[in-house]
């Protein structure tokens, strides 16, 4: 998992997850986080299915939960994925 520089929040909020995901994706793309638009589909950055599986695995480690990898395909933007993850975490609580 890349060192994101974003501390893991004690409460997982959509905003906190969005920041973490933005930093994670920026690290993988070798870009700065401010160049990642959270409303743009991740595929627009050239991310393929292998990359999506890698990010899903990092999310599982970060959140300490098991995720269906399709969650990223059903929520293709950081904004959408962050909200879906908050809902998933609430269901697992």
N, C-alpha and C positions, 0 to 999 in steps of 0.2 A: 504494500500500500504506500503511495507517495506521502511524503511529509507535507501536509497541506498548510501548516502554519495556523490553521483554524482550530481553536480548542474545541474538544467535544463538549457540547452543552450538557448540563445536567438534565434539562428538559429539552426534548427535541421539538422544535418549532419549525414551521415552514421556512421562516427566515433563516434560522440557523442551519437547516439542511440545505437550503439554497446556497448559502455562503460556502458550506463545505463542498457541495457538488461542483460549484463554479471553480473553486480552487483545485479540486481533484481533476476536473476535466482540463482546466488550463495547464496543469502540470503535465498531463498526458500529451497535450497538443503542443507543449513547449511554447506556451503563450502566457501573457500576463492575464490575471483574472479580469481586469477591466476591459479586455477585448472580447469577453464572452457575454453574449446577450442571452439572458435567462428565458426569453420568450421565443427564441429561435430553436427549431427542431435540431437535435444533436446530429442528425444525419446531414444537415446543412454544413456541418464542420468536417464532413468526410468520414464519420465514424461508422464502422461496419459492425456486423453481428459479433465478431470476436471481441471487439472493443467493448461492446455493450455487455457481454458476459463477464468481462474483466471488471467493469465498473459495478455490475451487480454483485460480484464476489466481494469487492471492496466495501460496498454498502452493507452487506451481511456482516462483515467483520466490524465495521464502524458502529452499526446499530445492534449487533449481537442478536440478530434475528435471521430466519430463513426466508428468502424472497423468491417468488416465482420470477424467473428472468424476463417473462413477457411484460412485467410491470413497466419496464423501460420502453417497450414498443407501444404499449397502451397510453403511456404518458411521455411523449417524445421530447418535451422541453424540460428544462430544469424547474421552471415554475410548476408545471403540472406534476412532475415527478415528486417534488418536495411536498406538495399537498397530498398526493397519494400515499407517500410514506408516512406522513403524520396520521392519516386515517388508518393505515396498516398498524402502526405502533399503538394507536388507541384500541384497536381490536385485540391486540396481543397483550394489552396491559391487564 
